[in-house]
């Protein structure tokens, strides 16, 4: 299945058209599956992920499904839809909003036009360069979290969890050691407007596009570079058409788990408590899973040969950090006063967590 999915994504830069085309058929199949499930009274929770099988989101969803099924003694069955089954990330978000899906991952990198405030996670050099600090900050019951929950709810999405999938890494056919190295680079980004600003600030030509189109676009030279965590660079085969991985530790890849608000509101107290317990457990465990997957996949890439790895030092990172500072003002312009409050709260949470761990 894993290999077949890779082939599907490699085969055509226009794969997304096919994805859209089959979306309705699959949705109908899902409805049929509900009717013909193992037990007539089994409740089905449809959970779509933005990544293929074997990914971090897939690890999260499978663990989530097995705990929910175990703790409801089979009364609930969680049906997982890997990327490619139901459409692009933006389409999955719409399907949660309209109730066709109960749950989905909605990465802020694709959410910017829907929830401008969520683009906080598209800013560079905002979180710590210590991954453990970021894990604690993302799990904390901080003001920024409540403000984000409010912003999501206003757009008909319940924010359930904020998850780091590991450091974003730049891939290109040359090292990207300074903002000057981005000159003339057509950089694929996810579709949030702030990401365009972030890479334009380095002098690149940002090119937003859905995930499924990236491999083909790299292969055909429509783009020169892209950015993703290592596990994704491996499983989507991007490293096969790129020569260099540059680690700037500019930002982790953050995703959010969202639910349909009516679905959550319809859970009784016991089920809601059970769901919260499962979310806390899976969200805590995914940190080590993403580290393991990212480490193992880097090994795989290096074993295959032909890929150079460049890790930026403090001075090189500082040049990027400075160049990106004005993008924080753009975030506030796009996200308004609530965005300003989210930015201030997140910065304070990071500073507090860093000082308590001595990072
Ligand atoms: O680059 C993207 O579009 C995607 N990257 C990851 C690692 N997950 C989902 C997202 O859509």
Boltz pocket constraint, residues with backbone or C-beta under 6 A from the ligand:
constraints:
  - pocket:
      binder: B
      contacts: [[A, 50], [A, 51], [A, 89], [A, 107], [A, 110], [A, 165], [A, 190], [A, 209], [A, 210], [A, 211], [A, 227], [A, 228], [A, 229], [A, 232], [A, 253]]
      max_distance: 6.0
